[in-house]
Amino acid sequence: MINKIAVLTSGGDAPGMNAAVRAVVKTALINGLEVIGIRRGYAGLLEEDFIEMKRGSVSDILQRGGTMLLTARCERFKTPEGVAAGAEILRRNHVDGLVVIGGNGSFCGAQKLNDLGIATIGLPATIDNDLAYTEASIGFDTAINTALYALGNLRDTSYSHGRVNVVQVMGRHCGDIALHSAISCGAEGVFLPEREPDILSLCKTINKRRDLGCLLNIVVVAEGCSLSLEEIKNILAKQTGAEIRTTVLGHVQRGGSPTSYDRLFASRLGAYAIDLLLNGQTGRACGQKYGRLVDFSFEEALAINKDIDDSLLKLFEMLSK
């Protein structure tokens, strides 16, 4: 029987986390459950930084970026002793189920708690979109649109001065933000962590465009690319003779009001998590396949390797010529 649940957000924040928290809390309360919020992720769990959650606790948060429960990294929770302490704290506080909203590392922690008998459900929230078991993660759509807005502004000034703008977006191991935003903004080049950069081909493309009178060139680079921004800048300058400017978008991609898609997706996932718990399901990672909500065991979800979508990469290569 589930009578009391807890919810936490962990790892990097993502727009839409608040929408997920709101859906979890409201769905649980409607079903007669008691709800507590755990502040600052697993660090807050170990410090028993708990707050009682009522309907008023989640009013006016749907449109806000970040997470009202706060988030933090916790090295202690990566140890067996830390996980055991967390499980004991949840039992002592009579928590029957836990909803974890976060990414890969957060799911690893949730899986360990589940192995110790804590009924746990995970919701994917990471702007990198690096969880392979689901088509999308909470915050990804907002991050793309944030990057797209900045890239649009850079296109204007790049055209005015006839420059090449090299723009770094987030994505240490996954190039989804870079590839999606590059296609959406009409970039001429994109460098991804999953593929070796073919910078000499890009140089030929830029030179050909300049010969045709096309002065505008945008190159999108994922932060996990094997070449640094400085290396890319130097090679492009030497091979093309163009003026090169670099821009790092950085953590601006993490913030901002979530898009309609992220609000709706997070809300659906939050309600789905409570439905799973009420139906006796545990150790499940929620996600989306072909537009439908699905769930996998943590073990299965974490075992699927993420790679770039080759069909999108081919589309970019065709449209960027």
Secondary structure, DSSP 8 states (H G I E B T S, - for coil): ---EEEEEE-SS--TTHHHHHHHHHHHHHHTT-EEEEETTHHHHHHTT-EEE--GGGGTT-TT--S-TT-----SGGGSHHHHHHHHHHHHHTT--EEEEEE-HHHHHHHHHHHHTT-EEEEEEB-TT---TTSS--BTHHHHHHHHHHHHHHHHHHHHHHT-EEEEEES-SS--HHHHHHHHHHT-SEEE-TTS---HHHHHHHHHHHHHTT---EEEEEETT-SS-HHHHHHHHHHHH---EEEEE-GGGGT-S---HHHHHHHHHHHHHHHHHHHTT--SEEEEEETTEEEEEEHHHHHHS-----HHHHHHHHHHT-
